[in-house]
Amino acid sequence: MSTINYSLAMDRHQRHEAQIEILVVDDTSTNLSVLTQLLSKEGYKVRVARNGEFALRSAFSSPPNLILLDILMPEMNGYQVCERLKLNPITQDIPIIFLSASDEILDKVTAFGVGGVDYITKPFESIEVLARIENQLRLRSLQQQLQSQNEHLYAEIEKRKAIEASLAQSRSLLSGILNSSLDAIAALEARRNEQQKIIDFRCLLLNPMAYQLLGKSQLQGKSLLRALPGLKLDGLLDEFISVVETSQAIQKEIYYAHDGIEGWFEILLVKLGDGLTVTFRDISKRKQIELALEQANLELSNQANVDGLTQIANRRYFDQYLAEQWQQLKVEQQPLALILADVDYFKLYNDNYGHQAGDRCLIKVAQTLSQQLPTAESLAARYGGEEFGIILPQTSLEQARQVAETIRQVIHQLKLDHAYSQVSSSVTLSLGVSAVIPGDSQSPEQLIAQADRALYQAKEKGRDRLECD
C-alpha cells in the first residue's frame, strides 16, 4: 500500500464520522457514477448535480466542504458556476477543484483565475483525485483552525485587557466590589514542586458569596486540593493549571458533585500573577429550567409530527416529507413510489367490536407497516382514519408493488379477527400503488391521486388486494 493510500485509509472512519460533504457537478452520468462510488467508499458524503443551476441551488442551500466541478456543461459552464459561488459569502471559501478533458494551459489559467484551487485532467486516476481532495480539505481545515484561533485569541486579549484594567483599581475599591458581588470570587496562588511543576493551589482570598456557596469557612490560606479534592476528579485542576501556564482564560458551565457540594456552576478562570481568579455562580435553577424547556420542546416537536394514536408519522409530516423527497428526487431524477392502504370494512369492525378494539387494531396495523419499510428513507404515516400512506424514495413501481404485497400478506398473518368482514375472517388491507420520476410537469398531488385511484380499483375488484396505477 502506498503512503497516500495508507493515509486515506486511516482517515476514512474520521471522514465518515465528521460527515464531510463533497458536491460533484458533471453533466455526464458515467462520471457522476464513478466519482460517487469512489468518494462514498472513502467515507465522504456525496451530493451530485447535473448542471450549473442545480449545483448553485444545492451549494447555497447547504454548503458542502468541497466541490468537484466539470468545466464543459450546457447553459452554464464550470467557470461561470465558480464565479457565482465566489461572489456569495456563504460559498466563497469552499475549495473548488475543476475537472476537464482539456490539458491546455489557458484553460488551467482560467480555472485558477476564477477561484479554483486545483485542476484535474480527464481521464483521471482515482488515487490522484483522492490525494488532491485530501490535500485541499486539509488546507481548508488548517485555514479554518487558524481563523478560529485568531478570533479566539483576539477575544481573549480583549477580555484580559478588561480584567487588567479592573485589577488596576485600588485595593479598597476592589474589596468593596468583592464583598458586594453576587458572584462568588476566589483568588488562588500556584504551588510548585522542585521541578517548578504546579501541583496544587493555595487560597489567598474568598469573598462572602464564595464562602456561602462552598460552605468552607476555613478555606483561606489552605491547600485547595485538601479542601476540595473533587477538583482533581472532575479535571478542573488541570484547567486551573492550563490558565496559569498559557494565560488563556476559560469560561464554562460545569456540574460539580463532590465534597458536600452539588449543582451546576458557571465559572470564569483568569490568570493573575502566578495564580488565577475563579469567578463562579450557582446556576442550578436555571439549568433545571433549560433542561425542562429542552425536553418540552422535544416532546412538542415529536407531537407535531406523530399521530397520537398509532405513534407513527401523522398526515402533516406525511405531506412535508413527500414534498421534501419530491424536490430531492426531481434533482436526482430517481423514482418516488407511494402506497395508500385502507383497512377493509373497518366501519363494521368498529361498530361490532367497539372503538377501543378499533384503536388497538389500527395501532397493530401501523406497527406492522413500520416494520415492513424496506429502507431508512421510507416513511409510514397515518393518512386519515383507517387509511395509511407509505412513501418509498428511489423505488420503482415494481419494487413498490412487491413491498405492498408483502404488507398485505403480513397483515393476513396477524390473524386479527374480523368476523364482520365480507372478504375474510381476519383483518385485511386494500392497497393502491403508484410511482413516478418527479418532474416540473408533475406534482406530489398527482402521485397521491394515482395511488388513490389504484386503491379505489382494489376496493372495486373485491378488496384484500393491491392495484397499481
Solvent accessible surface area in square Angstrom, and as a share of the most:
residue,aa,sasa,rsa
1,M,172,0.77
2,S,59,0.38
3,T,117,0.68
4,I,80,0.41
5,N,62,0.32
6,Y,124,0.47
7,S,41,0.27
8,L,5,0.02
9,A,37,0.28
10,M,119,0.53
11,D,36,0.19
12,R,87,0.32
13,H,123,0.55
14,Q,118,0.52
15,R,9,0.03
16,H,103,0.46
17,E,111,0.50
18,A,70,0.55
19,Q,88,0.39
20,I,35,0.18
21,E,28,0.12
22,I,0,0.00
23,L,1,0.00
24,V,0,0.00
25,V,0,0.00
26,D,0,0.00
27,D,61,0.32
28,T,59,0.34
29,S,64,0.42
30,T,91,0.53
31,N,31,0.16
32,L,8,0.04
33,S,53,0.34
34,V,70,0.40
35,L,0,0.00
36,T,43,0.25
37,Q,125,0.56
38,L,26,0.13
39,L,0,0.00
40,S,56,0.36
41,K,149,0.63
42,E,16,0.07
43,G,10,0.10
44,Y,9,0.03
45,K,94,0.40
46,V,30,0.17
47,R,48,0.17
48,V,40,0.23
49,A,1,0.01
50,R,81,0.30
51,N,38,0.20
52,G,1,0.01
53,E,74,0.33
54,F,50,0.21
55,A,2,0.01
56,L,2,0.01
57,R,142,0.52
58,S,25,0.16
59,A,0,0.00
60,F,60,0.25
61,S,94,0.61
62,S,52,0.34
63,P,61,0.38
64,P,7,0.05
65,N,67,0.34
66,L,0,0.00
67,I,1,0.00
68,L,0,0.00
69,L,0,0.00
70,D,7,0.04
71,I,8,0.04
72,L,133,0.66
73,M,16,0.07
74,P,78,0.49
75,E,175,0.79
76,M,31,0.14
77,N,49,0.25
78,G,0,0.00
79,Y,35,0.13
80,Q,83,0.37
81,V,0,0.00
82,C,0,0.00
83,E,82,0.37
84,R,108,0.39
85,L,3,0.01
86,K,51,0.22
87,L,147,0.73
88,N,35,0.18
89,P,105,0.66
90,I,104,0.53
91,T,0,0.00
92,Q,80,0.36
93,D,82,0.42
94,I,14,0.07
95,P,9,0.05
96,I,0,0.00
97,I,0,0.00
98,F,0,0.00
99,L,0,0.00
100,S,4,0.03
101,A,73,0.57
102,S,29,0.19
103,D,90,0.47
104,E,115,0.52
105,I,124,0.63
106,L,135,0.67
107,D,40,0.21
108,K,55,0.23
109,V,89,0.51
110,T,47,0.27
111,A,1,0.01
112,F,101,0.42
113,G,67,0.64
114,V,27,0.15
115,G,25,0.24
116,G,8,0.08
117,V,57,0.33
118,D,16,0.08
119,Y,13,0.05
120,I,1,0.00
121,T,43,0.25
122,K,35,0.15
123,P,137,0.86
124,F,38,0.16
125,E,117,0.52
126,S,53,0.34
127,I,66,0.34
128,E,57,0.26
129,V,0,0.00
130,L,9,0.05
131,A,26,0.20
132,R,80,0.29
133,I,0,0.00
134,E,22,0.10
135,N,65,0.33
136,Q,16,0.07
137,L,22,0.11
138,R,112,0.41
139,L,82,0.41
140,R,48,0.17
141,S,43,0.28
142,L,99,0.49
143,Q,106,0.47
144,Q,87,0.38
145,Q,92,0.41
146,L,107,0.53
147,Q,102,0.46
148,S,63,0.41
149,Q,111,0.49
150,N,81,0.41
151,E,104,0.47
152,H,90,0.40
153,L,90,0.45
154,Y,141,0.54
155,A,50,0.39
156,E,19,0.08
157,I,61,0.31
158,E,73,0.33
159,K,60,0.25
160,R,104,0.38
161,K,117,0.50
162,A,64,0.49
163,I,35,0.18
164,E,97,0.44
165,A,61,0.47
166,S,58,0.37
167,L,65,0.32
168,A,85,0.66
169,Q,89,0.40
170,S,66,0.43
171,R,206,0.75
172,S,88,0.57
173,L,87,0.43
174,L,53,0.26
175,S,47,0.30
176,G,39,0.37
177,I,87,0.44
178,L,17,0.08
179,N,89,0.46
180,S,85,0.55
181,S,27,0.17
182,L,152,0.76
183,D,28,0.15
184,A,0,0.00
185,I,31,0.16
186,A,7,0.06
187,A,13,0.10
188,L,6,0.03
189,E,63,0.28
190,A,11,0.08
191,R,103,0.38
192,R,86,0.31
193,N,50,0.26
194,E,159,0.71
195,Q,138,0.61
196,Q,118,0.53
197,K,133,0.57
198,I,4,0.02
199,I,88,0.45
200,D,13,0.07
201,F,0,0.00
202,R,88,0.32
203,C,1,0.00
204,L,76,0.38
205,L,73,0.36
206,L,8,0.04
207,N,4,0.02
208,P,70,0.44
209,M,42,0.19
210,A,0,0.00
211,Y,62,0.24
212,Q,133,0.59
213,L,44,0.22
214,L,25,0.12
215,G,62,0.60
216,K,55,0.23
217,S,87,0.56
218,Q,140,0.62
219,L,3,0.02
220,Q,90,0.40
221,G,36,0.35
222,K,107,0.45
223,S,13,0.08
224,L,7,0.03
225,L,34,0.17
226,R,204,0.74
227,A,24,0.19
228,L,10,0.05
229,P,69,0.43
230,G,1,0.01
231,L,13,0.07
232,K,136,0.58
233,L,137,0.68
234,D,67,0.35
235,G,26,0.25
236,L,9,0.04
237,L,10,0.05
238,D,96,0.50
239,E,42,0.19
240,F,8,0.03
241,I,31,0.16
242,S,44,0.29
243,V,0,0.00
244,V,6,0.04
245,E,111,0.50
246,T,74,0.43
247,S,36,0.23
248,Q,82,0.37
249,A,14,0.11
250,I,38,0.19
251,Q,110,0.49
252,K,72,0.31
253,E,68,0.31
254,I,23,0.12
255,Y,102,0.39
256,Y,11,0.04
257,A,46,0.36
258,H,54,0.24
259,D,46,0.24
260,G,90,0.86
261,I,18,0.09
262,E,128,0.57
263,G,6,0.06
264,W,70,0.25
265,F,15,0.06
266,E,44,0.20
267,I,10,0.05
268,L,45,0.22
269,L,0,0.00
270,V,10,0.06
271,K,65,0.28
272,L,66,0.33
273,G,59,0.57
274,D,71,0.37
275,G,1,0.01
276,L,1,0.00
277,T,26,0.15
278,V,12,0.07
279,T,35,0.20
280,F,17,0.07
281,R,109,0.40
282,D,71,0.37
283,I,9,0.04
284,S,22,0.14
285,K,165,0.70
286,R,96,0.35
287,K,26,0.11
288,Q,117,0.52
289,I,107,0.54
290,E,58,0.26
291,L,89,0.44
292,A,60,0.46
293,L,101,0.50
294,E,109,0.49
295,Q,94,0.42
296,A,41,0.32
297,N,91,0.47
298,L,100,0.50
299,E,79,0.36
300,L,113,0.56
301,S,59,0.38
302,N,76,0.39
303,Q,120,0.53
304,A,44,0.34
305,N,41,0.21
306,V,45,0.26
307,D,21,0.11
308,G,66,0.63
309,L,53,0.26
310,T,4,0.02
311,Q,121,0.54
312,I,17,0.09
313,A,13,0.10
314,N,28,0.14
315,R,100,0.37
316,R,138,0.51
317,Y,54,0.21
318,F,0,0.00
319,D,62,0.32
320,Q,76,0.34
321,Y,29,0.11
322,L,3,0.02
323,A,46,0.36
324,E,84,0.38
325,Q,20,0.09
326,W,6,0.02
327,Q,102,0.45
328,Q,91,0.41
329,L,1,0.01
330,K,40,0.17
331,V,46,0.27
332,E,42,0.19
333,Q,88,0.39
334,Q,67,0.30
335,P,32,0.20
336,L,0,0.00
337,A,0,0.00
338,L,0,0.00
339,I,0,0.00
340,L,1,0.00
341,A,0,0.00
342,D,11,0.06
343,V,1,0.01
344,D,0,0.00
345,Y,44,0.17
346,F,14,0.06
347,K,148,0.63
348,L,60,0.30
349,Y,20,0.07
350,N,28,0.14
351,D,89,0.46
352,N,67,0.35
353,Y,78,0.30
354,G,29,0.28
355,H,131,0.58
356,Q,140,0.62
357,A,16,0.13
358,G,1,0.01
359,D,57,0.29
360,R,152,0.55
361,C,4,0.02
362,L,5,0.03
363,I,52,0.26
364,K,85,0.36
365,V,0,0.00
366,A,0,0.00
367,Q,84,0.37
368,T,5,0.03
369,L,0,0.00
370,S,44,0.29
371,Q,137,0.61
372,Q,54,0.24
373,L,46,0.23
374,P,69,0.44
375,T,66,0.38
376,A,103,0.80
377,E,96,0.43
378,S,11,0.07
379,L,27,0.14
380,A,5,0.04
381,A,0,0.00
382,R,47,0.17
383,Y,30,0.11
384,G,39,0.37
385,G,42,0.40
386,E,53,0.24
387,E,34,0.15
388,F,0,0.00
389,G,0,0.00
390,I,0,0.00
391,I,0,0.00
392,L,0,0.00
393,P,10,0.06
394,Q,107,0.47
395,T,12,0.07
396,S,42,0.27
397,L,69,0.34
398,E,87,0.39
399,Q,95,0.42
400,A,0,0.00
401,R,85,0.31
402,Q,97,0.43
403,V,22,0.13
404,A,0,0.00
405,E,40,0.18
406,T,62,0.36
407,I,0,0.00
408,R,47,0.17
409,Q,83,0.37
410,V,29,0.17
411,I,0,0.00
412,H,57,0.25
413,Q,127,0.56
414,L,50,0.25
415,K,153,0.65
416,L,41,0.20
417,D,102,0.53
418,H,0,0.00
419,A,80,0.62
420,Y,100,0.38
421,S,16,0.11
422,Q,134,0.59
423,V,53,0.30
424,S,31,0.20
425,S,91,0.59
426,S,14,0.09
427,V,0,0.00
428,T,1,0.01
429,L,0,0.00
430,S,0,0.00
431,L,0,0.00
432,G,0,0.00
433,V,0,0.00
434,S,0,0.00
435,A,22,0.17
436,V,26,0.15
437,I,88,0.44
438,P,1,0.00
439,G,19,0.18
440,D,132,0.69
441,S,105,0.68
442,Q,64,0.29
443,S,33,0.21
444,P,27,0.17
445,E,116,0.52
446,Q,92,0.41
447,L,1,0.01
448,I,29,0.15
449,A,44,0.34
450,Q,39,0.17
451,A,0,0.00
452,D,71,0.37
453,R,121,0.44
454,A,0,0.00
455,L,6,0.03
456,Y,139,0.53
457,Q,69,0.31
458,A,0,0.00
459,K,59,0.25
460,E,116,0.52
461,K,115,0.49
462,G,38,0.37
463,R,68,0.25
464,D,28,0.14
465,R,92,0.34
466,L,26,0.13
467,E,24,0.11
468,C,46,0.27
469,D,56,0.29
